Amino acid sequence: MPEQRAVVFDVDGVLVDSYLAHYQSWRELGAEYGFERTEGEFAHTFGRTSREILRELNLGWTDQQIGRLVAQKEAF
């Protein structure tokens, strides 16, 4: 029988539970920029990219500004 190999490529929620860390970073970003993400709103979008979520908030940011916000959110 040939050797079988596997790769785990989606570790978030499998090996690491980052839910609370991401929620806290959204709260910090929102506090700094004047928007709020309730836990329910966050849960509804969990798993999507920050860039997608920020675009959906439709707060008039340019792509360049969104890029900076994404980096800041990830730093939090």
N, CA, C, O and CB atoms as a CASP TS submission, in Angstrom:
PFRMAT TS
TARGET T0000
AUTHOR 0000-0000-0000
METHOD Language model
MODEL 1
PARENT N/A
ATOM      1  N   MET     1       0.845  -1.169   0.000  1.00  0.00           N
ATOM      2  CA  MET     1       0.000   0.000   0.000  1.00  0.00           C
ATOM      3  C   MET     1       0.900   1.245   0.000  1.00  0.00           C
ATOM      4  O   MET     1       1.843   1.317   0.788  1.00  0.00           O
ATOM      5  CB  MET     1      -0.967  -0.009   1.226  1.00  0.00           C
ATOM      6  N   PRO     2       0.621   2.226  -0.875  1.00  0.00           N
ATOM      7  CA  PRO     2       1.447   3.432  -0.929  1.00  0.00           C
ATOM      8  C   PRO     2       1.261   4.288   0.330  1.00  0.00           C
ATOM      9  O   PRO     2       0.215   4.271   0.978  1.00  0.00           O
ATOM     10  CB  PRO     2       1.106   4.254  -2.181  1.00  0.00           C
ATOM     11  N   GLU     3       2.325   5.036   0.644  1.00  0.00           N
ATOM     12  CA  GLU     3       2.276   5.942   1.789  1.00  0.00           C
ATOM     13  C   GLU     3       1.272   7.060   1.519  1.00  0.00           C
ATOM     14  O   GLU     3       1.277   7.648   0.438  1.00  0.00           O
ATOM     15  CB  GLU     3       3.679   6.531   2.087  1.00  0.00           C
ATOM     16  N   GLN     4       0.423   7.352   2.478  1.00  0.00           N
ATOM     17  CA  GLN     4      -0.556   8.433   2.334  1.00  0.00           C
ATOM     18  C   GLN     4      -0.088   9.650   3.117  1.00  0.00           C
ATOM     19  O   GLN     4       0.463   9.531   4.212  1.00  0.00           O
ATOM     20  CB  GLN     4      -1.960   7.983   2.818  1.00  0.00           C
ATOM     21  N   ARG     5      -0.315  10.808   2.543  1.00  0.00           N
ATOM     22  CA  ARG     5       0.066  12.061   3.186  1.00  0.00           C
ATOM     23  C   ARG     5      -1.125  13.006   3.186  1.00  0.00           C
ATOM     24  O   ARG     5      -2.022  12.903   2.349  1.00  0.00           O
ATOM     25  CB  ARG     5       1.281  12.707   2.472  1.00  0.00           C
ATOM     26  N   ALA     6      -1.114  13.916   4.127  1.00  0.00           N
ATOM     27  CA  ALA     6      -2.196  14.904   4.213  1.00  0.00           C
ATOM     28  C   ALA     6      -1.625  16.225   4.697  1.00  0.00           C
ATOM     29  O   ALA     6      -0.582  16.271   5.349  1.00  0.00           O
ATOM     30  CB  ALA     6      -3.332  14.418   5.160  1.00  0.00           C
ATOM     31  N   VAL     7      -2.327  17.290   4.367  1.00  0.00           N
ATOM     32  CA  VAL     7      -1.947  18.623   4.804  1.00  0.00           C
ATOM     33  C   VAL     7      -3.172  19.307   5.374  1.00  0.00           C
ATOM     34  O   VAL     7      -4.231  19.325   4.747  1.00  0.00           O
ATOM     35  CB  VAL     7      -1.338  19.448   3.641  1.00  0.00           C
ATOM     36  N   VAL     8      -3.028  19.874   6.570  1.00  0.00           N
ATOM     37  CA  VAL     8      -4.098  20.678   7.156  1.00  0.00           C
ATOM     38  C   VAL     8      -3.835  22.109   6.717  1.00  0.00           C
ATOM     39  O   VAL     8      -2.804  22.688   7.058  1.00  0.00           O
ATOM     40  CB  VAL     8      -4.154  20.544   8.740  1.00  0.00           C
ATOM     41  N   PHE     9      -4.770  22.682   5.959  1.00  0.00           N
ATOM     42  CA  PHE     9      -4.541  24.021   5.430  1.00  0.00           C
ATOM     43  C   PHE     9      -5.451  25.070   6.039  1.00  0.00           C
ATOM     44  O   PHE     9      -5.257  26.258   5.784  1.00  0.00           O
ATOM     45  CB  PHE     9      -4.717  24.015   3.949  1.00  0.00           C
ATOM     46  N   ASP    10      -6.416  24.686   6.818  1.00  0.00           N
ATOM     47  CA  ASP    10      -7.315  25.635   7.468  1.00  0.00           C
ATOM     48  C   ASP    10      -7.274  25.353   8.960  1.00  0.00           C
ATOM     49  O   ASP    10      -8.092  24.595   9.482  1.00  0.00           O
ATOM     50  CB  ASP    10      -8.779  25.529   6.907  1.00  0.00           C
ATOM     51  N   VAL    11      -6.313  25.969   9.645  1.00  0.00           N
ATOM     52  CA  VAL    11      -6.110  25.642  11.047  1.00  0.00           C
ATOM     53  C   VAL    11      -6.968  26.470  11.991  1.00  0.00           C
ATOM     54  O   VAL    11      -7.131  26.092  13.151  1.00  0.00           O
ATOM     55  CB  VAL    11      -4.675  25.821  11.398  1.00  0.00           C
ATOM     56  N   ASP    12      -7.518  27.583  11.534  1.00  0.00           N
ATOM     57  CA  ASP    12      -8.317  28.438  12.404  1.00  0.00           C
ATOM     58  C   ASP    12      -9.618  27.733  12.752  1.00  0.00           C
ATOM     59  O   ASP    12     -10.426  27.429  11.874  1.00  0.00           O
ATOM     60  CB  ASP    12      -8.598  29.803  11.734  1.00  0.00           C
ATOM     61  N   GLY    13      -9.808  27.481  14.012  1.00  0.00           N
ATOM     62  CA  GLY    13     -10.986  26.760  14.468  1.00  0.00           C
ATOM     63  C   GLY    13     -10.744  25.266  14.549  1.00  0.00           C
ATOM     64  O   GLY    13     -11.541  24.538  15.141  1.00  0.00           O
ATOM     65  N   VAL    14      -9.652  24.802  13.959  1.00  0.00           N
ATOM     66  CA  VAL    14      -9.289  23.387  14.019  1.00  0.00           C
ATOM     67  C   VAL    14      -8.170  23.200  15.038  1.00  0.00           C
ATOM     68  O   VAL    14      -8.318  22.445  15.999  1.00  0.00           O
ATOM     69  CB  VAL    14      -8.854  22.862  12.619  1.00  0.00           C
ATOM     70  N   LEU    15      -7.056  23.888  14.825  1.00  0.00           N
ATOM     71  CA  LEU    15      -5.926  23.805  15.742  1.00  0.00           C
ATOM     72  C   LEU    15      -5.845  25.005  16.681  1.00  0.00           C
ATOM     73  O   LEU    15      -5.303  24.904  17.782  1.00  0.00           O
ATOM     74  CB  LEU    15      -4.640  23.683  14.962  1.00  0.00           C
ATOM     75  N   VAL    16      -6.381  26.133  16.246  1.00  0.00           N
ATOM     76  CA  VAL    16      -6.330  27.372  17.014  1.00  0.00           C
ATOM     77  C   VAL    16      -7.726  27.995  17.022  1.00  0.00           C
ATOM     78  O   VAL    16      -8.370  28.100  15.978  1.00  0.00           O
ATOM     79  CB  VAL    16      -5.273  28.364  16.419  1.00  0.00           C
ATOM     80  N   ASP    17      -8.182  28.399  18.179  1.00  0.00           N
ATOM     81  CA  ASP    17      -9.463  29.098  18.265  1.00  0.00           C
ATOM     82  C   ASP    17      -9.175  30.594  18.401  1.00  0.00           C
ATOM     83  O   ASP    17      -8.881  31.082  19.492  1.00  0.00           O
ATOM     84  CB  ASP    17     -10.326  28.571  19.473  1.00  0.00           C
ATOM     85  N   SER    18      -9.262  31.310  17.289  1.00  0.00           N
ATOM     86  CA  SER    18      -8.911  32.730  17.286  1.00  0.00           C
ATOM     87  C   SER    18     -10.135  33.638  17.365  1.00  0.00           C
ATOM     88  O   SER    18     -10.014  34.851  17.195  1.00  0.00           O
ATOM     89  CB  SER    18      -8.116  33.059  16.044  1.00  0.00           C
ATOM     90  N   TYR    19     -11.296  33.073  17.618  1.00  0.00           N
ATOM     91  CA  TYR    19     -12.544  33.840  17.617  1.00  0.00           C
ATOM     92  C   TYR    19     -12.457  35.065  18.523  1.00  0.00           C
ATOM     93  O   TYR    19     -12.703  36.186  18.078  1.00  0.00           O
ATOM     94  CB  TYR    19     -13.705  32.954  18.056  1.00  0.00           C
ATOM     95  N   LEU    20     -12.112  34.859  19.777  1.00  0.00           N
ATOM     96  CA  LEU    20     -12.089  35.959  20.743  1.00  0.00           C
ATOM     97  C   LEU    20     -11.030  37.001  20.385  1.00  0.00           C
ATOM     98  O   LEU    20     -11.274  38.200  20.520  1.00  0.00           O
ATOM     99  CB  LEU    20     -11.832  35.419  22.150  1.00  0.00           C
ATOM    100  N   ALA    21      -9.860  36.556  19.931  1.00  0.00           N
ATOM    101  CA  ALA    21      -8.804  37.500  19.551  1.00  0.00           C
ATOM    102  C   ALA    21      -9.257  38.376  18.389  1.00  0.00           C
ATOM    103  O   ALA    21      -9.006  39.582  18.395  1.00  0.00           O
ATOM    104  CB  ALA    21      -7.515  36.748  19.174  1.00  0.00           C
ATOM    105  N   HIS    22      -9.915  37.794  17.400  1.00  0.00           N
ATOM    106  CA  HIS    22     -10.406  38.579  16.267  1.00  0.00           C
ATOM    107  C   HIS    22     -11.521  39.533  16.709  1.00  0.00           C
ATOM    108  O   HIS    22     -11.561  40.686  16.278  1.00  0.00           O
ATOM    109  CB  HIS    22     -10.913  37.646  15.147  1.00  0.00           C
ATOM    110  N   TYR    23     -12.413  39.058  17.557  1.00  0.00           N
ATOM    111  CA  TYR    23     -13.495  39.917  18.041  1.00  0.00           C
ATOM    112  C   TYR    23     -12.925  41.125  18.790  1.00  0.00           C
ATOM    113  O   TYR    23     -13.358  42.257  18.576  1.00  0.00           O
ATOM    114  CB  TYR    23     -14.453  39.119  18.958  1.00  0.00           C
ATOM    115  N   GLN    24     -11.954  40.874  19.664  1.00  0.00           N
ATOM    116  CA  GLN    24     -11.342  41.974  20.409  1.00  0.00           C
ATOM    117  C   GLN    24     -10.656  42.961  19.474  1.00  0.00           C
ATOM    118  O   GLN    24     -10.728  44.170  19.694  1.00  0.00           O
ATOM    119  CB  GLN    24     -10.338  41.433  21.427  1.00  0.00           C
ATOM    120  N   SER    25      -9.994  42.467  18.440  1.00  0.00           N
ATOM    121  CA  SER    25      -9.307  43.379  17.511  1.00  0.00           C
ATOM    122  C   SER    25     -10.309  44.228  16.740  1.00  0.00           C
ATOM    123  O   SER    25     -10.027  45.389  16.441  1.00  0.00           O
ATOM    124  CB  SER    25      -8.424  42.588  16.529  1.00  0.00           C
ATOM    125  N   TRP    26     -11.479  43.670  16.411  1.00  0.00           N
ATOM    126  CA  TRP    26     -12.525  44.474  15.753  1.00  0.00           C
ATOM    127  C   TRP    26     -13.052  45.542  16.701  1.00  0.00           C
ATOM    128  O   TRP    26     -13.315  46.669  16.283  1.00  0.00           O
ATOM    129  CB  TRP    26     -13.689  43.574  15.270  1.00  0.00           C
ATOM    130  N   ARG    27     -13.206  45.194  17.972  1.00  0.00           N
ATOM    131  CA  ARG    27     -13.684  46.168  18.956  1.00  0.00           C
ATOM    132  C   ARG    27     -12.689  47.317  19.104  1.00  0.00           C
ATOM    133  O   ARG    27     -13.092  48.478  19.177  1.00  0.00           O
ATOM    134  CB  ARG    27     -13.920  45.490  20.320  1.00  0.00           C
ATOM    135  N   GLU    28     -11.396  47.005  19.148  1.00  0.00           N
ATOM    136  CA  GLU    28     -10.370  48.035  19.278  1.00  0.00           C
ATOM    137  C   GLU    28     -10.327  48.924  18.037  1.00  0.00           C
ATOM    138  O   GLU    28     -10.226  50.146  18.153  1.00  0.00           O
ATOM    139  CB  GLU    28      -8.999  47.394  19.516  1.00  0.00           C
ATOM    140  N   LEU    29     -10.404  48.325  16.865  1.00  0.00           N
ATOM    141  CA  LEU    29     -10.396  49.106  15.632  1.00  0.00           C
ATOM    142  C   LEU    29     -11.620  50.012  15.573  1.00  0.00           C
ATOM    143  O   LEU    29     -11.511  51.184  15.215  1.00  0.00           O
ATOM    144  CB  LEU    29     -10.354  48.178  14.400  1.00  0.00           C
ATOM    145  N   GLY    30     -12.771  49.478  15.921  1.00  0.00           N
ATOM    146  CA  GLY    30     -13.997  50.264  15.919  1.00  0.00           C
ATOM    147  C   GLY    30     -13.957  51.423  16.902  1.00  0.00           C
ATOM    148  O   GLY    30     -14.431  52.518  16.600  1.00  0.00           O
ATOM    149  N   ALA    31     -13.393  51.183  18.072  1.00  0.00           N
ATOM    150  CA  ALA    31     -13.286  52.249  19.071  1.00  0.00           C
ATOM    151  C   ALA    31     -12.403  53.380  18.553  1.00  0.00           C
ATOM    152  O   ALA    31     -12.667  54.554  18.813  1.00  0.00           O
ATOM    153  CB  ALA    31     -12.723  51.696  20.398  1.00  0.00           C
ATOM    154  N   GLU    32     -11.363  53.021  17.826  1.00  0.00           N
ATOM    155  CA  GLU    32     -10.449  54.035  17.308  1.00  0.00           C
ATOM    156  C   GLU    32     -11.039  54.805  16.128  1.00  0.00           C
ATOM    157  O   GLU    32     -10.724  55.980  15.939  1.00  0.00           O
ATOM    158  CB  GLU    32      -9.146  53.388  16.892  1.00  0.00           C
ATOM    159  N   TYR    33     -11.898  54.152  15.328  1.00  0.00           N
ATOM    160  CA  TYR    33     -12.403  54.788  14.108  1.00  0.00           C
ATOM    161  C   TYR    33     -13.906  55.077  14.131  1.00  0.00           C
ATOM    162  O   TYR    33     -14.480  55.453  13.108  1.00  0.00           O
ATOM    163  CB  TYR    33     -12.092  53.917  12.932  1.00  0.00           C
ATOM    164  N   GLY    34     -14.536  54.906  15.278  1.00  0.00           N
ATOM    165  CA  GLY    34     -15.910  55.344  15.443  1.00  0.00           C
ATOM    166  C   GLY    34     -16.982  54.445  14.863  1.00  0.00           C
ATOM    167  O   GLY    34     -18.018  54.932  14.409  1.00  0.00           O
ATOM    168  N   PHE    35     -16.750  53.139  14.869  1.00  0.00           N
ATOM    169  CA  PHE    35     -17.816  52.209  14.483  1.00  0.00           C
ATOM    170  C   PHE    35     -17.837  51.062  15.479  1.00  0.00           C
ATOM    171  O   PHE    35     -16.846  50.786  16.155  1.00  0.00           O
ATOM    172  CB  PHE    35     -17.610  51.678  13.023  1.00  0.00           C
ATOM    173  N   GLU    36     -18.967  50.409  15.556  1.00  0.00           N
ATOM    174  CA  GLU    36     -19.134  49.329  16.530  1.00  0.00           C
ATOM    175  C   GLU    36     -19.461  48.035  15.818  1.00  0.00           C
ATOM    176  O   GLU    36     -20.220  48.022  14.849  1.00  0.00           O
ATOM    177  CB  GLU    36     -20.236  49.670  17.548  1.00  0.00           C
ATOM    178  N   ARG    37     -18.890  46.958  16.297  1.00  0.00           N
ATOM    179  CA  ARG    37     -19.218  45.616  15.822  1.00  0.00           C
ATOM    180  C   ARG    37     -19.745  44.837  17.015  1.00  0.00           C
ATOM    181  O   ARG    37     -18.985  44.497  17.921  1.00  0.00           O
ATOM    182  CB  ARG    37     -17.970  44.902  15.171  1.00  0.00           C
ATOM    183  N   THR    38     -21.028  44.556  17.021  1.00  0.00           N
ATOM    184  CA  THR    38     -21.565  43.745  18.110  1.00  0.00           C
ATOM    185  C   THR    38     -21.056  42.318  17.947  1.00  0.00           C
ATOM    186  O   THR    38     -20.568  41.935  16.884  1.00  0.00           O
ATOM    187  CB  THR    38     -23.128  43.784  18.130  1.00  0.00           C
ATOM    188  N   GLU    39     -21.178  41.549  19.001  1.00  0.00           N
ATOM    189  CA  GLU    39     -20.737  40.155  18.919  1.00  0.00           C
ATOM    190  C   GLU    39     -21.538  39.410  17.865  1.00  0.00           C
ATOM    191  O   GLU    39     -20.994  38.561  17.159  1.00  0.00           O
ATOM    192  CB  GLU    39     -20.874  39.456  20.285  1.00  0.00           C
ATOM    193  N   GLY    40     -22.821  39.716  17.751  1.00  0.00           N
ATOM    194  CA  GLY    40     -23.662  39.067  16.743  1.00  0.00           C
ATOM    195  C   GLY    40     -23.239  39.424  15.326  1.00  0.00           C
ATOM    196  O   GLY    40     -23.189  38.555  14.455  1.00  0.00           O
ATOM    197  N   GLU    41     -22.935  40.690  15.091  1.00  0.00           N
ATOM    198  CA  GLU    41     -22.455  41.117  13.772  1.00  0.00           C
ATOM    199  C   GLU    41     -21.122  40.454  13.453  1.00  0.00           C
ATOM    200  O   GLU    41     -20.889  39.991  12.337  1.00  0.00           O
ATOM    201  CB  GLU    41     -22.313  42.654  13.712  1.00  0.00           C
ATOM    202  N   PHE    42     -20.254  40.419  14.458  1.00  0.00           N
ATOM    203  CA  PHE    42     -18.961  39.773  14.262  1.00  0.00           C
ATOM    204  C   PHE    42     -19.148  38.295  13.926  1.00  0.00           C
ATOM    205  O   PHE    42     -18.546  37.790  12.979  1.00  0.00           O
ATOM    206  CB  PHE    42     -18.082  39.930  15.516  1.00  0.00           C
ATOM    207  N   ALA    43     -19.983  37.603  14.702  1.00  0.00           N
ATOM    208  CA  ALA    43     -20.202  36.171  14.475  1.00  0.00           C
ATOM    209  C   ALA    43     -20.717  35.908  13.069  1.00  0.00           C
ATOM    210  O   ALA    43     -20.337  34.922  12.437  1.00  0.00           O
ATOM    211  CB  ALA    43     -21.188  35.612  15.503  1.00  0.00           C
ATOM    212  N   HIS    44     -21.577  36.786  12.583  1.00  0.00           N
ATOM    213  CA  HIS    44     -22.151  36.626  11.237  1.00  0.00           C
ATOM    214  C   HIS    44     -21.085  36.714  10.146  1.00  0.00           C
ATOM    215  O   HIS    44     -21.225  36.092   9.093  1.00  0.00           O
ATOM    216  CB  HIS    44     -23.224  37.688  10.993  1.00  0.00           C
ATOM    217  N   THR    45     -20.023  37.481  10.388  1.00  0.00           N
ATOM    218  CA  THR    45     -18.992  37.665   9.369  1.00  0.00           C
ATOM    219  C   THR    45     -17.712  36.893   9.661  1.00  0.00           C
ATOM    220  O   THR    45     -16.768  36.952   8.872  1.00  0.00           O
ATOM    221  CB  THR    45     -18.672  39.122   9.231  1.00  0.00           C
ATOM    222  N   PHE    46     -17.659  36.169  10.783  1.00  0.00           N
ATOM    223  CA  PHE    46     -16.444  35.453  11.151  1.00  0.00           C
ATOM    224  C   PHE    46     -16.070  34.465  10.051  1.00  0.00           C
ATOM    225  O   PHE    46     -16.910  33.705   9.568  1.00  0.00           O
ATOM    226  CB  PHE    46     -16.626  34.721  12.500  1.00  0.00           C
ATOM    227  N   GLY    47     -14.807  34.487   9.666  1.00  0.00           N
ATOM    228  CA  GLY    47     -14.326  33.616   8.601  1.00  0.00           C
ATOM    229  C   GLY    47     -14.125  34.354   7.288  1.00  0.00           C
ATOM    230  O   GLY    47     -13.463  33.845   6.382  1.00  0.00           O
ATOM    231  N   ARG    48     -14.685  35.536   7.181  1.00  0.00           N
ATOM    232  CA  ARG    48     -14.489  36.357   5.985  1.00  0.00           C
ATOM    233  C   ARG    48     -13.263  37.229   6.186  1.00  0.00           C
ATOM    234  O   ARG    48     -12.793  37.395   7.311  1.00  0.00           O
ATOM    235  CB  ARG    48     -15.744  37.230   5.683  1.00  0.00           C
ATOM    236  N   THR    49     -12.747  37.785   5.103  1.00  0.00           N
ATOM    237  CA  THR    49     -11.559  38.618   5.241  1.00  0.00           C
ATOM    238  C   THR    49     -11.939  39.975   5.829  1.00  0.00           C
ATOM    239  O   THR    49     -13.061  40.453   5.667  1.00  0.00           O
ATOM    240  CB  THR    49     -10.856  38.796   3.878  1.00  0.00           C
ATOM    241  N   SER    50     -10.979  40.576   6.510  1.00  0.00           N
ATOM    242  CA  SER    50     -11.193  41.906   7.081  1.00  0.00           C
ATOM    243  C   SER    50     -11.489  42.918   5.985  1.00  0.00           C
ATOM    244  O   SER    50     -12.318  43.810   6.162  1.00  0.00           O
ATOM    245  CB  SER    50      -9.969  42.351   7.895  1.00  0.00           C
ATOM    246  N   ARG    51     -10.816  42.778   4.861  1.00  0.00           N
ATOM    247  CA  ARG    51     -11.031  43.684   3.731  1.00  0.00           C
ATOM    248  C   ARG    51     -12.494  43.624   3.259  1.00  0.00           C
ATOM    249  O   ARG    51     -13.107  44.663   3.013  1.00  0.00           O
ATOM    250  CB  ARG    51     -10.074  43.326   2.564  1.00  0.00           C
ATOM    251  N   GLU    52     -13.043  42.429   3.136  1.00  0.00           N
ATOM    252  CA  GLU    52     -14.451  42.284   2.727  1.00  0.00           C
ATOM    253  C   GLU    52     -15.385  42.944   3.735  1.00  0.00           C
ATOM    254  O   GLU    52     -16.324  43.645   3.359  1.00  0.00           O
ATOM    255  CB  GLU    52     -14.818  40.796   2.571  1.00  0.00           C
ATOM    256  N   ILE    53     -15.121  42.717   5.001  1.00  0.00           N
ATOM    257  CA  ILE    53     -15.984  43.257   6.052  1.00  0.00           C
ATOM    258  C   ILE    53     -15.928  44.783   6.060  1.00  0.00           C
ATOM    259  O   ILE    53     -16.964  45.439   6.161  1.00  0.00           O
ATOM    260  CB  ILE    53     -15.572  42.701   7.430  1.00  0.00           C
ATOM    261  N   LEU    54     -14.733  45.350   5.955  1.00  0.00           N
ATOM    262  CA  LEU    54     -14.594  46.805   5.954  1.00  0.00           C
ATOM    263  C   LEU    54     -15.279  47.422   4.738  1.00  0.00           C
ATOM    264  O   LEU    54     -15.884  48.489   4.842  1.00  0.00           O
ATOM    265  CB  LEU    54     -13.115  47.200   5.981  1.00  0.00           C
ATOM    266  N   ARG    55     -15.188  46.765   3.599  1.00  0.00           N
ATOM    267  CA  ARG    55     -15.894  47.276   2.411  1.00  0.00           C
ATOM    268  C   ARG    55     -17.403  47.258   2.633  1.00  0.00           C
ATOM    269  O   ARG    55     -18.098  48.199   2.249  1.00  0.00           O
ATOM    270  CB  ARG    55     -15.533  46.440   1.161  1.00  0.00           C
ATOM    271  N   GLU    56     -17.910  46.203   3.246  1.00  0.00           N
ATOM    272  CA  GLU    56     -19.351  46.102   3.509  1.00  0.00           C
ATOM    273  C   GLU    56     -19.835  47.144   4.506  1.00  0.00           C
ATOM    274  O   GLU    56     -20.988  47.569   4.442  1.00  0.00           O
ATOM    275  CB  GLU    56     -19.689  44.718   4.025  1.00  0.00           C
ATOM    276  N   LEU    57     -18.975  47.561   5.422  1.00  0.00           N
ATOM    277  CA  LEU    57     -19.367  48.604   6.364  1.00  0.00           C
ATOM    278  C   LEU    57     -19.665  49.907   5.621  1.00  0.00           C
ATOM    279  O   LEU    57     -20.420  50.749   6.105  1.00  0.00           O
ATOM    280  CB  LEU    57     -18.263  48.826   7.416  1.00  0.00           C
ATOM    281  N   ASN    58     -19.069  50.059   4.453  1.00  0.00           N
ATOM    282  CA  ASN    58     -19.363  51.180   3.550  1.00  0.00           C
ATOM    283  C   ASN    58     -19.252  52.532   4.255  1.00  0.00           C
ATOM    284  O   ASN    58     -20.190  53.330   4.256  1.00  0.00           O
ATOM    285  CB  ASN    58     -20.761  51.023   2.959  1.00  0.00           C
ATOM    286  N   LEU    59     -18.086  52.768   4.853  1.00  0.00           N
ATOM    287  CA  LEU    59     -17.867  54.013   5.580  1.00  0.00           C
ATOM    288  C   LEU    59     -17.069  55.019   4.759  1.00  0.00           C
ATOM    289  O   LEU    59     -16.533  55.986   5.302  1.00  0.00           O
ATOM    290  CB  LEU    59     -17.153  53.733   6.888  1.00  0.00           C
ATOM    291  N   GLY    60     -16.990  54.791   3.457  1.00  0.00           N
ATOM    292  CA  GLY    60     -16.369  55.752   2.563  1.00  0.00           C
ATOM    293  C   GLY    60     -14.859  55.671   2.467  1.00  0.00           C
ATOM    294  O   GLY    60     -14.225  56.592   1.953  1.00  0.00           O
ATOM    295  N   TRP    61     -14.271  54.593   2.949  1.00  0.00           N
ATOM    296  CA  TRP    61     -12.825  54.450   2.899  1.00  0.00           C
ATOM    297  C   TRP    61     -12.366  54.019   1.516  1.00  0.00           C
ATOM    298  O   TRP    61     -13.050  53.261   0.828  1.00  0.00           O
ATOM    299  CB  TRP    61     -12.356  53.450   3.944  1.00  0.00           C
ATOM    300  N   THR    62     -11.207  54.507   1.122  1.00  0.00           N
ATOM    301  CA  THR    62     -10.594  54.077  -0.134  1.00  0.00           C
ATOM    302  C   THR    62      -9.944  52.704   0.081  1.00  0.00           C
ATOM    303  O   THR    62      -9.785  52.251   1.214  1.00  0.00           O
ATOM    304  CB  THR    62      -9.539  55.128  -0.637  1.00  0.00           C
ATOM    305  N   ASP    63      -9.576  52.056  -1.018  1.00  0.00           N
ATOM    306  CA  ASP    63      -8.889  50.770  -0.903  1.00  0.00           C
ATOM    307  C   ASP    63      -7.582  50.911  -0.123  1.00  0.00           C
ATOM    308  O   ASP    63      -7.214  50.020   0.642  1.00  0.00           O
ATOM    309  CB  ASP    63      -8.612  50.187  -2.295  1.00  0.00           C
ATOM    310  N   GLN    64      -6.886  52.020  -0.316  1.00  0.00           N
ATOM    311  CA  GLN    64      -5.635  52.255   0.393  1.00  0.00           C
ATOM    312  C   GLN    64      -5.899  52.394   1.897  1.00  0.00           C
ATOM    313  O   GLN    64      -5.160  51.835   2.708  1.00  0.00           O
ATOM    314  CB  GLN    64      -4.931  53.519  -0.154  1.00  0.00           C
ATOM    315  N   GLN    65      -6.931  53.125   2.267  1.00  0.00           N
ATOM    316  CA  GLN    65      -7.275  53.276   3.683  1.00  0.00           C
ATOM    317  C   GLN    65      -7.690  51.932   4.272  1.00  0.00           C
ATOM    318  O   GLN    65      -7.309  51.595   5.393  1.00  0.00           O
ATOM    319  CB  GLN    65      -8.409  54.313   3.864  1.00  0.00           C
ATOM    320  N   ILE    66      -8.459  51.178   3.524  1.00  0.00           N
ATOM    321  CA  ILE    66      -8.881  49.857   3.999  1.00  0.00           C
ATOM    322  C   ILE    66      -7.662  48.977   4.222  1.00  0.00           C
ATOM    323  O   ILE    66      -7.607  48.243   5.209  1.00  0.00           O
ATOM    324  CB  ILE    66      -9.854  49.190   2.994  1.00  0.00           C
ATOM    325  N   GLY    67      -6.688  49.034   3.330  1.00  0.00           N
ATOM    326  CA  GLY    67      -5.463  48.265   3.508  1.00  0.00           C
ATOM    327  C   GLY    67      -4.761  48.600   4.813  1.00  0.00           C
ATOM    328  O   GLY    67      -4.278  47.706   5.508  1.00  0.00           O
ATOM    329  N   ARG    68      -4.701  49.887   5.151  1.00  0.00           N
ATOM    330  CA  ARG    68      -4.088  50.307   6.421  1.00  0.00           C
ATOM    331  C   ARG    68      -4.914  49.826   7.621  1.00  0.00           C
ATOM    332  O   ARG    68      -4.363  49.405   8.638  1.00  0.00           O
ATOM    333  CB  ARG    68      -3.942  51.845   6.463  1.00  0.00           C
ATOM    334  N   LEU    69      -6.237  49.895   7.485  1.00  0.00           N
ATOM    335  CA  LEU    69      -7.100  49.431   8.574  1.00  0.00           C
ATOM    336  C   LEU    69      -6.950  47.931   8.795  1.00  0.00           C
ATOM    337  O   LEU    69      -6.920  47.466   9.935  1.00  0.00           O
ATOM    338  CB  LEU    69      -8.564  49.772   8.279  1.00  0.00           C
ATOM    339  N   VAL    70      -6.857  47.182   7.713  1.00  0.00           N
ATOM    340  CA  VAL    70      -6.664  45.733   7.827  1.00  0.00           C
ATOM    341  C   VAL    70      -5.364  45.446   8.576  1.00  0.00           C
ATOM    342  O   VAL    70      -5.335  44.606   9.476  1.00  0.00           O
ATOM    343  CB  VAL    70      -6.643  45.062   6.420  1.00  0.00           C
ATOM    344  N   ALA    71      -4.292  46.142   8.206  1.00  0.00           N
ATOM    345  CA  ALA    71      -3.002  45.926   8.872  1.00  0.00           C
ATOM    346  C   ALA    71      -3.090  46.294  10.352  1.00  0.00           C
ATOM    347  O   ALA    71      -2.538  45.596  11.201  1.00  0.00           O
ATOM    348  CB  ALA    71      -1.893  46.751   8.186  1.00  0.00           C
ATOM    349  N   GLN    72      -3.774  47.373  10.654  1.00  0.00           N
ATOM    350  CA  GLN    72      -3.923  47.797  12.052  1.00  0.00           C
ATOM    351  C   GLN    72      -4.756  46.803  12.834  1.00  0.00           C
ATOM    352  O   GLN    72      -4.423  46.474  13.973  1.00  0.00           O
ATOM    353  CB  GLN    72      -4.561  49.187  12.132  1.00  0.00           C
ATOM    354  N   LYS    73      -5.839  46.318  12.236  1.00  0.00           N
ATOM    355  CA  LYS    73      -6.687  45.326  12.898  1.00  0.00           C
ATOM    356  C   LYS    73      -5.887  44.069  13.211  1.00  0.00           C
ATOM    357  O   LYS    73      -6.000  43.514  14.304  1.00  0.00           O
ATOM    358  CB  LYS    73      -7.906  44.979  12.022  1.00  0.00           C
ATOM    359  N   GLU    74      -5.087  43.624  12.266  1.00  0.00           N
ATOM    360  CA  GLU    74      -4.278  42.420  12.492  1.00  0.00           C
ATOM    361  C   GLU    74      -3.211  42.660  13.560  1.00  0.00           C
ATOM    362  O   GLU    74      -2.857  41.741  14.299  1.00  0.00           O
ATOM    363  CB  GLU    74      -3.614  41.968  11.182  1.00  0.00           C
ATOM    364  N   ALA    75      -2.698  43.888  13.644  1.00  0.00           N
ATOM    365  CA  ALA    75      -1.713  44.218  14.675  1.00  0.00           C
ATOM    366  C   ALA    75      -2.345  44.155  16.071  1.00  0.00           C
ATOM    367  O   ALA    75      -1.696  43.748  17.035  1.00  0.00           O
ATOM    368  CB  ALA    75      -1.117  45.620  14.421  1.00  0.00           C
ATOM    369  N   PHE    76      -3.622  44.564  16.168  1.00  0.00           N
ATOM    370  CA  PHE    76      -4.328  44.487  17.453  1.00  0.00           C
ATOM    371  C   PHE    76      -4.424  43.039  17.896  1.00  0.00           C
ATOM    372  O   PHE    76      -4.983  42.753  18.955  1.00  0.00           O
ATOM    373  CB  PHE    76      -5.742  45.116  17.352  1.00  0.00           C
TER
END
